[in-house]
Amino acid sequence: MTVPASRALPAVVLALVLAVAGMPAHAQAFDGEWIASYTSGGGHAREADVRIAGRAGTWALRPRPGKDKKDPCVGRPFPLMLGQGGAGAVVLRVEASATVSGCDDRTLTLQAQDATTLAGEFSNGTAVTLTRR
């Protein structure tokens, strides 16, 4: 059965409104560009460029000076998905293995500290801070 064009538009608009209403209101609060800072398991200070728009974004690990030149997991933007973490927390899932086989996926749980800072940890317990650019 075909829906007449005059009826299809209101149905599409209603579906769009319901989809947006289902999106967590706090998701837009995280939109923008961030710098993630943490200490790796080897004790090295690391940074990543993070971009968030709605419920998606990218994560790109910055190379260390004089190192990481041949590492395919460094300097490349990987897809990032944003989800709810409960009690005002947000969960970021970096899906690196979807882009480059052998690169590790990461999951971060973060809480807003103020308008320019998110703080939390990776799933392995490593502390991480995101600072808005």
Steps between C-alpha positions, in 0.01 A plus 500: 500500500634843407461803726395819316767773505264731690494249789864388480651837601314523834599140576867576429488816714339305786766227477776762506349676804471169686861407413634833626285479813654160573852643485641583843471874559849512642650363177514845342680636808804293396505623139824661394874442493687361799851393595517173695795466739606186685802292599550175310567167669869554420498828692504727194289817483259465207255732329223449246292739294130434556212638295139443608185588305178361645550131571806449277846637443866412458799416719854554365795410722779756463849366422769549763794717388747283311289185546192325363581592136429149372219412740180469291289563813647847562400822324197345331143607587300202625119495533364586842148433629342680794263328742347552841694384802234565764495764775614778264789300358573457131668198342727542199572190295799533265463242224858488371492135391219581256744718305837328551530134589716460810425843648336485842147618566462720808213580732505810721247599764501875570324756719484874429707691756407837351428645153855433379607181678390136497673256734476126540675181406554240234344158556836379637493766775751743344403860582424730206409869472345672198548874470290702257701687235 
